[in-house]
Amino acid sequence: MSDDRSDSLLSHPLAPGPGLSLAVRRFGTLGTGEAVEAYTFGNDRGLSATVLTYGGILQSLLVPDADGSLDDVVLGFDTLDRYVEASPYFGATIGRFANRIAGGRFSLDGVEYVLDRNDGPNNLHGGPEGLDRRLWCAGPVAGPDHAGVELAYLSPDGEMGFPGTVAIVVRYTVTRAGDLRIDYTATSDRNTVINLTNHSYFNLAGAGIGTIENHMLTLNASAFTPVDGTLIPTGEIRDVAGTPLDFRVASAIGDGLRRADEQMFRVEPDDGGYDHNMVLDSHGPTGAAAARVFEPGSGRALEMFTTEPGVQFYSGNFLDGIEGKGGRRYPHWGAFTLEAQRFPDSPNQAAFPSTRLPAGGRYSQSTVYRFTAPRRPGRPRADGTTADD
């Protein structure tokens, strides 16, 4: 279990502290007859998350804007059936290996492991039946300054081709201060590889409200890993200077989307787009932010902190008007992802940060999304008062 909190799945937690809420409801039923639950937890500042036991999915994230109005800022669906039938990983917990593994194979301790190829010649996000399509055990967690849910899944030896029986725990919490925190831990009974992340698609104006071209992005990354024609890293660590991937100073995401750059059109041949692993200059939840995104219309800002060495920045290139929550359509470039993780194809690239989890060892990582939206002086809040009241 993660950090020093006293509550766990093994005991009933204390009630959330003042200013925090936590509730659970039935979200739907799988074809197997198994129930899927939705845990909703939040604070009295308006930040509220809903997480499903199917796929460990962040289904909803309500965030106040600069006028105090709430919008759901993550893409998703209203019903379980839509997640089962057609989800492009909306909000899902990804693994056993996030991102791509070249050729759907890797070697570990002299043994070659063959995985399903579900992205052209490559394995993507652990395969077609990865963690995003599993039913997780769950229980509420709460304390004086946080409320949330802890999810547990036991992945058997050989599942999707990966070695080792792996016990995985993912904990989502909302804090009184306004953070959404995700903590991951895993242990294995055999040497294996692991790389977990969350695949939420964000639009800070509100899910389904326009594109993210006007979002101002800052990335604390001086380098990235360029990709080949199948989006596998070439092995090079390339300086971002002079490329559309240079977000060391805040820039509108749309400014670089159509730039005539080979990397952009390898990702999306028609219009160009981002789907790249950014090599972070520093990482750690208490260190410098890995990323910051600001949406001028709503006044919302998101800061991301992570223990991981990389973050996959994706610009929603293949969203095609799919209908999501509330009947809203999600357009091309209608959202972005910031997926904290080790580098893609790391099991086949010795120079990349290791994703090896030895038998009896412990994998852990943490990612924090911090939301702010300073009140606009003189503008009315949702309750009719103003920021000057």
Legacy VTK file of the C-alpha trace (Angstrom):
# vtk DataFile Version 3.0
C-alpha trace
ASCII
DATASET POLYDATA
POINTS 389 float
0.000 0.000 0.000
1.110 3.538 -0.601
2.732 6.126 1.715
1.992 6.569 5.412
-1.796 6.672 5.396
-3.436 4.391 7.925
-6.415 3.276 5.852
-6.464 0.460 3.296
-8.695 -1.999 1.520
-8.336 -4.301 4.506
-10.181 -2.078 6.958
-13.052 0.377 6.912
-11.592 3.867 6.610
-12.420 6.803 8.788
-14.979 9.236 7.436
-13.519 11.981 5.247
-12.366 15.067 7.057
-14.209 18.409 6.988
-14.751 19.745 3.495
-14.442 16.319 1.841
-17.060 13.904 0.497
-17.112 10.270 -0.612
-19.909 8.127 -2.077
-20.302 4.924 -4.090
-23.028 3.802 -6.494
-23.732 1.118 -9.080
-22.557 2.237 -12.536
-23.539 -0.815 -14.563
-23.231 -4.548 -15.037
-20.800 -6.413 -17.289
-21.926 -9.187 -19.622
-20.565 -11.646 -17.059
-23.091 -10.348 -14.541
-20.428 -8.623 -12.449
-21.317 -5.229 -11.017
-19.247 -2.129 -11.771
-19.196 0.582 -9.130
-18.520 4.296 -9.374
-16.722 6.037 -6.503
-17.227 9.803 -6.342
-15.086 11.903 -4.032
-14.261 15.564 -3.793
-13.738 18.690 -1.740
-15.856 21.721 -0.897
-13.978 23.833 -3.458
-15.820 22.024 -6.236
-13.149 19.539 -7.316
-14.837 16.145 -7.658
-13.656 12.893 -9.283
-15.542 9.742 -10.240
-13.573 6.503 -10.695
-14.959 3.213 -12.023
-13.980 -0.244 -10.854
-13.963 -1.269 -14.527
-10.615 -0.346 -16.039
-9.687 1.859 -13.098
-11.233 4.620 -15.208
-11.361 8.274 -14.198
-14.868 8.766 -15.598
-15.498 12.359 -14.532
-13.522 15.268 -13.100
-15.443 18.392 -12.147
-13.270 21.501 -11.787
-14.393 25.095 -11.057
-13.490 27.848 -13.497
-12.487 31.402 -12.625
-16.154 32.311 -12.054
-16.817 29.299 -9.849
-18.787 27.390 -12.483
-18.131 23.660 -12.728
-17.289 21.727 -15.870
-16.245 18.139 -16.433
-12.728 18.421 -17.909
-12.071 14.775 -18.876
-13.500 12.935 -21.872
-15.552 9.814 -21.329
-18.946 8.137 -21.531
-22.142 8.103 -19.493
-22.649 4.333 -19.664
-20.581 1.233 -19.032
-21.522 -0.256 -22.395
-19.773 2.560 -24.246
-16.534 1.954 -22.327
-16.698 -1.760 -23.058
-17.543 -1.346 -26.735
-15.539 1.558 -28.089
-13.377 3.525 -25.675
-10.038 4.906 -26.906
-8.667 4.430 -23.354
-10.696 7.369 -21.978
-9.478 7.872 -18.379
-8.225 4.305 -18.045
-5.502 2.789 -15.909
-2.973 1.466 -18.425
-0.716 -1.588 -18.116
0.884 -3.915 -17.690
3.000 -1.809 -20.016
1.901 1.683 -20.999
2.756 2.873 -24.499
4.355 0.746 -27.225
6.656 -2.274 -27.317
8.277 -2.787 -30.719
7.218 -5.886 -32.612
5.158 -7.062 -29.651
8.158 -8.812 -28.126
10.991 -8.316 -25.636
13.676 -10.400 -23.956
14.219 -10.663 -20.215
16.946 -12.783 -18.607
17.580 -14.492 -21.927
13.932 -15.460 -22.486
11.882 -13.911 -25.294
8.282 -13.006 -24.518
5.754 -12.582 -27.324
2.829 -10.216 -26.805
-0.306 -9.467 -28.778
0.154 -6.916 -31.548
-2.736 -4.482 -31.304
-1.160 -1.386 -32.896
0.094 -2.389 -36.323
3.276 -4.413 -35.728
3.517 -3.321 -32.087
2.018 -3.978 -28.678
0.159 -0.955 -27.272
-0.833 -0.348 -23.645
-0.352 -3.981 -22.615
-2.491 -5.455 -25.390
-6.171 -5.662 -26.311
-7.155 -6.992 -22.872
-4.945 -4.847 -20.683
-5.670 -3.351 -17.270
-8.048 -0.901 -18.920
-10.469 -3.778 -19.555
-10.252 -5.545 -16.186
-12.626 -5.418 -13.226
-10.778 -4.212 -10.135
-11.535 -4.865 -6.473
-12.094 -1.584 -4.676
-12.655 0.087 -1.360
-13.004 3.654 -0.103
-10.120 5.488 1.518
-10.362 8.649 3.565
-8.545 10.780 6.087
-8.443 14.311 7.468
-7.108 15.793 4.214
-8.097 13.333 1.463
-10.862 11.090 0.160
-10.807 8.560 -2.632
-10.722 4.944 -3.720
-8.117 2.201 -3.731
-8.239 -0.370 -6.536
-6.532 -3.764 -6.541
-5.970 -6.273 -9.321
-4.014 -9.538 -9.407
-2.660 -10.091 -12.905
-1.832 -13.797 -13.364
1.423 -15.110 -14.762
1.325 -14.989 -18.558
-1.594 -12.560 -18.824
-1.275 -10.804 -22.183
2.093 -12.557 -22.544
3.855 -10.898 -19.592
5.723 -13.009 -17.034
4.954 -13.132 -13.328
1.881 -12.914 -11.138
1.686 -9.201 -10.391
-0.311 -7.613 -7.574
-1.240 -4.041 -8.549
-2.759 -1.329 -6.367
-3.866 2.069 -7.676
-5.100 4.755 -5.339
-6.970 7.874 -6.488
-7.487 10.676 -3.968
-8.714 14.257 -3.977
-7.199 16.524 -1.344
-8.661 19.469 0.514
-6.033 21.670 -1.151
-7.266 20.855 -4.676
-5.071 18.032 -5.964
-6.023 14.843 -7.739
-3.363 12.319 -6.754
-2.743 8.876 -8.258
-0.420 6.444 -6.471
0.609 3.124 -8.012
2.338 0.121 -6.446
3.038 -3.380 -7.760
4.896 -6.523 -6.736
5.684 -9.662 -8.745
6.639 -13.239 -7.948
8.896 -13.382 -11.046
11.165 -10.961 -12.828
9.007 -8.931 -15.188
8.589 -5.492 -16.768
5.974 -2.936 -15.790
4.975 0.591 -16.771
1.693 2.000 -15.455
-0.069 5.273 -16.194
-3.433 7.005 -16.428
-4.834 7.857 -19.867
-7.173 10.757 -19.140
-7.987 13.103 -22.008
-8.225 16.697 -20.724
-9.950 19.768 -22.124
-9.805 22.556 -19.550
-12.621 24.488 -21.253
-14.789 21.438 -20.606
-14.987 18.061 -22.308
-16.511 18.519 -25.754
-16.098 22.308 -25.785
-13.959 23.083 -28.823
-10.359 22.039 -29.365
-7.276 22.432 -27.198
-5.458 24.609 -29.740
-5.683 27.708 -27.500
-4.462 25.885 -24.368
-1.121 27.291 -23.228
1.317 24.464 -22.437
4.591 24.512 -20.537
6.675 21.314 -20.364
9.710 21.015 -18.123
11.457 18.945 -20.785
14.564 19.868 -22.780
14.500 16.656 -24.824
12.170 14.071 -26.341
12.427 10.623 -27.879
11.813 10.857 -31.652
9.826 8.054 -33.241
9.923 5.990 -36.421
7.021 5.413 -38.782
5.278 3.039 -36.353
5.739 5.435 -33.395
8.513 3.390 -31.783
11.373 5.479 -30.336
14.495 5.409 -32.487
16.693 5.364 -29.374
17.817 8.959 -29.827
17.333 11.544 -27.079
16.823 14.741 -29.100
16.984 18.355 -27.949
13.628 20.127 -28.306
15.264 23.386 -29.425
14.006 24.451 -32.834
11.267 21.791 -32.914
7.501 21.972 -32.375
8.091 20.032 -29.130
9.795 22.960 -27.408
7.344 23.991 -24.683
9.936 25.180 -22.179
8.207 28.560 -22.455
4.412 28.568 -22.440
3.052 28.242 -25.988
-0.347 27.596 -27.511
-0.674 23.930 -28.425
-2.162 24.904 -31.778
0.915 26.898 -32.799
2.923 23.751 -33.478
0.256 21.326 -34.626
0.578 22.029 -38.334
4.272 22.875 -38.460
6.117 21.199 -41.305
8.100 18.801 -39.144
8.765 15.148 -39.890
7.971 14.064 -36.337
4.559 15.743 -36.359
3.510 14.030 -39.584
4.811 10.645 -38.505
2.286 10.869 -35.693
-0.601 12.027 -37.898
0.132 11.970 -41.646
-2.789 14.204 -42.713
-2.761 17.099 -40.258
0.204 16.536 -37.951
-0.004 16.092 -34.214
1.727 15.305 -30.953
2.179 11.795 -29.574
5.656 11.930 -28.073
7.494 10.931 -24.935
8.961 14.034 -23.336
12.153 13.562 -21.310
11.610 15.504 -18.107
14.367 17.709 -16.722
13.325 16.921 -13.154
10.664 14.790 -11.564
9.224 14.098 -8.134
5.897 15.209 -6.632
7.591 17.817 -4.446
9.911 19.068 -7.180
9.320 21.302 -10.158
6.130 20.810 -12.122
6.559 18.496 -15.088
3.879 20.376 -17.008
1.486 23.292 -16.741
-1.542 23.930 -18.944
-3.658 27.105 -18.893
-6.954 27.632 -20.739
-7.616 31.369 -21.125
-11.389 31.229 -21.580
-12.155 29.385 -18.346
-9.154 30.580 -16.377
-8.428 26.979 -15.367
-4.827 25.856 -14.937
-3.483 22.349 -14.438
-0.055 21.586 -13.004
1.318 18.061 -13.175
3.924 16.607 -10.811
5.317 13.099 -11.192
7.993 10.735 -9.953
8.372 9.370 -13.502
11.162 10.354 -15.944
8.849 10.832 -18.930
5.429 12.073 -19.904
3.593 11.155 -23.099
2.033 14.278 -24.597
-0.782 13.446 -27.034
-3.004 15.990 -28.776
-6.113 13.907 -29.485
-5.190 13.524 -33.153
-7.557 10.652 -33.825
-10.639 11.929 -32.059
-13.216 12.056 -34.840
-16.400 13.453 -33.350
-17.122 10.441 -31.133
-20.151 11.107 -28.920
-19.308 11.334 -25.238
-20.904 12.395 -21.978
-24.061 14.457 -22.232
-24.215 13.894 -25.989
-21.236 16.167 -26.615
-19.026 15.383 -29.592
-15.273 15.193 -29.109
-13.566 16.753 -32.131
-10.157 16.235 -33.711
-7.631 17.832 -31.328
-10.436 18.023 -28.767
-8.265 17.001 -25.800
-4.716 16.345 -24.646
-3.110 13.701 -22.479
-0.173 13.965 -20.103
0.673 10.331 -19.300
3.412 9.982 -16.671
5.504 6.887 -17.389
8.842 5.304 -18.231
9.885 5.607 -21.847
8.133 3.629 -24.631
9.810 0.386 -25.735
12.142 0.496 -22.719
12.445 -3.333 -22.502
14.129 -3.233 -25.928
16.190 -0.072 -25.367
18.983 -0.545 -22.841
19.809 3.172 -22.711
16.286 4.084 -21.538
15.212 4.082 -17.860
14.637 0.493 -16.781
11.127 -0.938 -16.473
12.383 -4.162 -14.877
10.552 -5.290 -11.735
12.522 -8.050 -10.001
10.783 -10.848 -8.149
9.990 -9.638 -4.648
10.753 -6.032 -5.583
8.327 -3.130 -5.448
7.237 -0.803 -8.226
5.873 2.560 -7.146
5.093 5.870 -8.763
2.958 8.898 -8.009
1.377 11.570 -10.172
-0.367 14.707 -8.956
-2.687 16.926 -11.018
-3.170 20.302 -9.315
-6.014 22.544 -10.452
-6.341 26.279 -9.910
-8.592 29.005 -11.315
-8.087 32.377 -9.627
-11.337 34.303 -9.258
-11.891 37.129 -11.734
-12.518 40.370 -9.790
-16.043 41.671 -10.192
-17.277 38.667 -12.176
-20.340 36.805 -10.814
-19.955 33.366 -9.344
-22.425 30.575 -10.001
-24.255 31.502 -6.755
-24.720 35.130 -7.842
-22.019 36.622 -5.589
-18.815 38.087 -6.983
-15.126 37.657 -6.249
-15.267 41.069 -4.530
-17.965 40.002 -2.031
LINES 1 390
389 0 1 2 3 4 5 6 7 8 9 10 11 12 13 14 15 16 17 18 19 20 21 22 23 24 25 26 27 28 29 30 31 32 33 34 35 36 37 38 39 40 41 42 43 44 45 46 47 48 49 50 51 52 53 54 55 56 57 58 59 60 61 62 63 64 65 66 67 68 69 70 71 72 73 74 75 76 77 78 79 80 81 82 83 84 85 86 87 88 89 90 91 92 93 94 95 96 97 98 99 100 101 102 103 104 105 106 107 108 109 110 111 112 113 114 115 116 117 118 119 120 121 122 123 124 125 126 127 128 129 130 131 132 133 134 135 136 137 138 139 140 141 142 143 144 145 146 147 148 149 150 151 152 153 154 155 156 157 158 159 160 161 162 163 164 165 166 167 168 169 170 171 172 173 174 175 176 177 178 179 180 181 182 183 184 185 186 187 188 189 190 191 192 193 194 195 196 197 198 199 200 201 202 203 204 205 206 207 208 209 210 211 212 213 214 215 216 217 218 219 220 221 222 223 224 225 226 227 228 229 230 231 232 233 234 235 236 237 238 239 240 241 242 243 244 245 246 247 248 249 250 251 252 253 254 255 256 257 258 259 260 261 262 263 264 265 266 267 268 269 270 271 272 273 274 275 276 277 278 279 280 281 282 283 284 285 286 287 288 289 290 291 292 293 294 295 296 297 298 299 300 301 302 303 304 305 306 307 308 309 310 311 312 313 314 315 316 317 318 319 320 321 322 323 324 325 326 327 328 329 330 331 332 333 334 335 336 337 338 339 340 341 342 343 344 345 346 347 348 349 350 351 352 353 354 355 356 357 358 359 360 361 362 363 364 365 366 367 368 369 370 371 372 373 374 375 376 377 378 379 380 381 382 383 384 385 386 387 388
